Amino acid sequence: MARVPHANLDCSPGCPVEGVLALIGGKWKGLILYHLLDGTLRFNEIRRRVPNVTQRMLTTQLRELEADGLLVRTVYAEVPPRVEYSLSPRGRSLEPIILALKAWGEEHLRPADTASAAVVAA
């Protein structure tokens, strides 16, 4: 497949790239989606896997992902209540993209720089 120069791509406001980044962008959404690739998780399981996120921010991000149709929130009528999160089919369709981002990071970011996302000098 021939490479299309970036200048020839239409990414005016409202383009698909902008839309996707709005859905999965932000500090925590990508990490949440990545961890849900492993399967269904409860709130505290997600919080343990993403330890730097506050409870309030995690709640907000999960609500946004649910509203965008990327995950499913299942509430069980038990005492105490049990709530589980899993990827919806739409969220699962992001798997190759999330794994490609992971592979790119493993190749281009130094381990000490992953927090700041500094790129290794070529």
Contacts in CASP RR format, 6 or more apart in sequence:
PFRMAT RR
TARGET T0000
AUTHOR 0000-0000-0000
METHOD contacts of the structure
MODEL  1
MARVPHANLDCSPGCPVEGVLALIGGKWKGLILYHLLDGTLRFNEIRRRV
PNVTQRMLTTQLRELEADGLLVRTVYAEVPPRVEYSLSPRGRSLEPIILA
LKAWGEEHLRPADTASAAVVAA
11 17 0 8 1.000
11 18 0 8 1.000
23 29 0 8 1.000
23 68 0 8 1.000
23 70 0 8 1.000
24 30 0 8 1.000
24 33 0 8 1.000
24 70 0 8 1.000
24 94 0 8 1.000
27 53 0 8 1.000
28 50 0 8 1.000
28 53 0 8 1.000
28 57 0 8 1.000
28 58 0 8 1.000
28 61 0 8 1.000
29 61 0 8 1.000
29 64 0 8 1.000
29 65 0 8 1.000
30 98 0 8 1.000
31 49 0 8 1.000
31 50 0 8 1.000
31 53 0 8 1.000
32 46 0 8 1.000
32 50 0 8 1.000
32 58 0 8 1.000
32 61 0 8 1.000
32 62 0 8 1.000
32 65 0 8 1.000
32 71 0 8 1.000
33 65 0 8 1.000
33 70 0 8 1.000
33 71 0 8 1.000
33 87 0 8 1.000
33 91 0 8 1.000
33 94 0 8 1.000
33 98 0 8 1.000
34 98 0 8 1.000
34 102 0 8 1.000
35 41 0 8 1.000
35 46 0 8 1.000
35 49 0 8 1.000
35 50 0 8 1.000
36 46 0 8 1.000
36 71 0 8 1.000
36 85 0 8 1.000
36 86 0 8 1.000
36 87 0 8 1.000
37 87 0 8 1.000
37 95 0 8 1.000
37 98 0 8 1.000
37 99 0 8 1.000
39 86 0 8 1.000
39 87 0 8 1.000
40 74 0 8 1.000
40 84 0 8 1.000
40 85 0 8 1.000
40 86 0 8 1.000
41 49 0 8 1.000
41 84 0 8 1.000
41 85 0 8 1.000
41 86 0 8 1.000
42 82 0 8 1.000
42 83 0 8 1.000
42 84 0 8 1.000
42 85 0 8 1.000
43 58 0 8 1.000
43 59 0 8 1.000
43 62 0 8 1.000
43 83 0 8 1.000
43 85 0 8 1.000
46 58 0 8 1.000
46 62 0 8 1.000
46 85 0 8 1.000
47 53 0 8 1.000
47 55 0 8 1.000
47 58 0 8 1.000
50 58 0 8 1.000
53 61 0 8 1.000
62 71 0 8 1.000
62 73 0 8 1.000
62 85 0 8 1.000
65 71 0 8 1.000
66 72 0 8 1.000
66 73 0 8 1.000
66 85 0 8 1.000
69 88 0 8 1.000
69 90 0 8 1.000
69 91 0 8 1.000
70 87 0 8 1.000
70 88 0 8 1.000
70 90 0 8 1.000
70 91 0 8 1.000
70 94 0 8 1.000
71 85 0 8 1.000
71 86 0 8 1.000
71 87 0 8 1.000
71 88 0 8 1.000
71 91 0 8 1.000
72 85 0 8 1.000
72 86 0 8 1.000
72 87 0 8 1.000
72 88 0 8 1.000
73 83 0 8 1.000
73 84 0 8 1.000
73 85 0 8 1.000
74 83 0 8 1.000
74 84 0 8 1.000
74 85 0 8 1.000
74 86 0 8 1.000
75 81 0 8 1.000
75 82 0 8 1.000
75 83 0 8 1.000
76 82 0 8 1.000
76 83 0 8 1.000
76 84 0 8 1.000
87 94 0 8 1.000
105 114 0 8 1.000
108 119 0 8 1.000
108 120 0 8 1.000
109 117 0 8 1.000
109 118 0 8 1.000
109 119 0 8 1.000
109 120 0 8 1.000
110 118 0 8 1.000
110 120 0 8 1.000
113 119 0 8 1.000
113 120 0 8 1.000
END
